Amino acid sequence: MSLAARVAAFAARHRMFQPGDRLGVAVSGGADSVFLLHVLRELSTDLDLRLSVVHIEHGIRGDASLADADFVRNLASQFDLPFHFHRADVPALDDNLEQAGRSLRTAFYRNLIETGCVNRVATGHTRSDQAETVLYRVLRGSGLAGLSGIHPFTDPGIVRPLLELTRAEIEAWLRANSIPWREDETNTDRSYARNRLRHEILPLLADAFNPRLEEALANLATLARDEEAYWSAALESKLSAATAPLIIPITLLTAQPPAVSRRLIRRFIETTKGDLRQIEFAHIERILEMTRSSEGHDRTQLPGVDVMRSFEWLRFSKITNQPPPPRDYAFPLAASGIVELPGSMSRIMLQRLEKTDLDERATVGHELDWDRLSGVAGTGSSLELRNWRPGDKYRRVGRDHDEKVKLMFQEDRIPLWERRHWPIITYNGVILWTRRFGAAADFAAGPEARVVLRIDESE
């Protein structure tokens, strides 16, 4: 089977193209991308593809980089194809050069797709690239998701039709057809870990252990990718809806086999920070350890993610450079009105009601006797809504002595992160009511109350 036929079969198997697709072909000038352009031109009529050429000049290699751009521009002109060009200064970006270049390319491809210039972008990644990626991730201690390597099709519409061809096959085809390409001298620079893998470690391993090592590593990527796809679908029902922060019950993890728990944790981390960069095996195991501990509270910070356990709950929140919101708040309250609580989606509503206005749905413990409040009111008295403060205490309905609100939190196993903005209503500084624990005994509405102040909290 010819290389073009193999590319067409692989693309069809992964549903990379649809008739009429506007396909941007990412061409760097190297052998793989030049072959990609030639083979897609050969297939474009049968597949009904409208091709254009995409090139990014990264600003890394001076005149050689500019010469690459001219080479690719001439190719596009030779084939009478539209040319999408972007010039960047990657060394000026505050990031690892390789990572910065990859992010810039993805952003450019995404922009081309979002603006309608193309609806797919094809890149020239080969099975050789796949083998290098998988081995690199093995050496770094990647999990199964990382071993899935380079995917044939990824959002926002990037396809990789050459993943079943080797670099050697492609270069042999180009030579046989007298087709020139550009050589990037940085590909031979052994100071880059990827180049050491390509030129030293992979050949050594292939020679000493398995001459078909590239194929074995590429097969491992396929197996890992299929496993991850299955587990992703199987675990979807166990995933909470994405919120910020993400809060899950500990039992969601402790009730599962470790293999399932690890996958869930990775998904929670990815949901929180947007990716799994720098997340290692030890990070996942640390979170599992938190869920198994008998301790009520624990905390750890991963790259970009803060994970806190409090009682039966685990919270994943994104670490940002933004300062935390002020801890304390205080608002004056009217006898009838609504106040939005800071830092949450809930609100407090107060209603002053005559007893004849009351309905059977009134909640015991959340109504105050208005006459008692008026009896203790002095000049300038006021209702106030504020958050819980250390040292707060009061006597709630059904108790014979004051209790610290902090102890109530512990008894009711209120997670630490919920306490920060826990609402309390005071009257001249005296606590009248708190969320969940209800009215103070001295001011709670009893059967004799003629006018009540009803307190409701809603989302």
C-alpha angles and dihedrals in degrees: 000000000000121000090248091053091049091051091049092049093048092048091049092049091055095038092236098157139040125197109273095023116159098223123194111205112210105221121181094171094253124124097263096050094042089053089047091056093048095047094046090050088053091050098037097090096050092042094041094233125164104212133204131171123244123197134171122198103207098195092233107111104039116215092003090058091049090049089053089054091051091048092053093043089054091050090054090048092047090055093039092238129148112260123218110194131182127181119202140171101227095171088061091059117099096239146077106298095234094046093044091052092049092050092048093051092049091049091051093048090048091051092051090052096044093049092050097244087124135354096209135031119203120204129194101239111149138196087264090059088048092053092049092049094050094046091047090053092046089055091049093051099252123179125235093279091057092048089061084080122183112006122221091228128022136167136301087033107290114150130189110201096173099062093113095051126082125228089241092056091050095049091047090053092050092050092047089054095041092239115156126218138180124259118219106214091204088069088073096046104115092199086082113082092219091057092049088053092049100044104028118015102039094047091047092051092044091050095045102037118007128008088197093054095129090056092046093052092046090051089051088055091052092049092047092047093051091047091051092047091053094048093045091057094040094052098043092099091056095055120099119230109271111266134159109269102021111226121187135173115256090231090067086071104029093053092058133076111260092254091060094041092053092052092049092050091051090051092050090051092048091048090052103045101021097243144029098243113149092004109137138187091260091058092055092046091050090057091047088052090053091055093050096047122107089219116107097219135035139151141195136173123220126185101298097349134088114204120193131179121203119173108306096349137084122200126200114194132170118250110230137171090242115113114247116259116264111282097220131057135169130183131181113241132214120216087249122030149081128263125190113225115232117240095021144064095243132097139199120232123194125195127182105210137180112234091248088059094058120109131205092259094072111133115233110234095026099079125082128204104247094200091057090051091050090049093061095038118115135183110310093010117165145178115238135189114209140152126265115278127197110268096031112144140160143156111263127199112290096023129102099209143033117276131194112249088224089064090050088055090053094046092050092040095235109182115247095242092057093056097064095077098022105152122239127177119212135184113209087340095308115121111244102167144359132193113275094354093068135199128000110254093237092058105030115125113251132186090280095057113120098184124026137190106222119204121202129176120200141163 
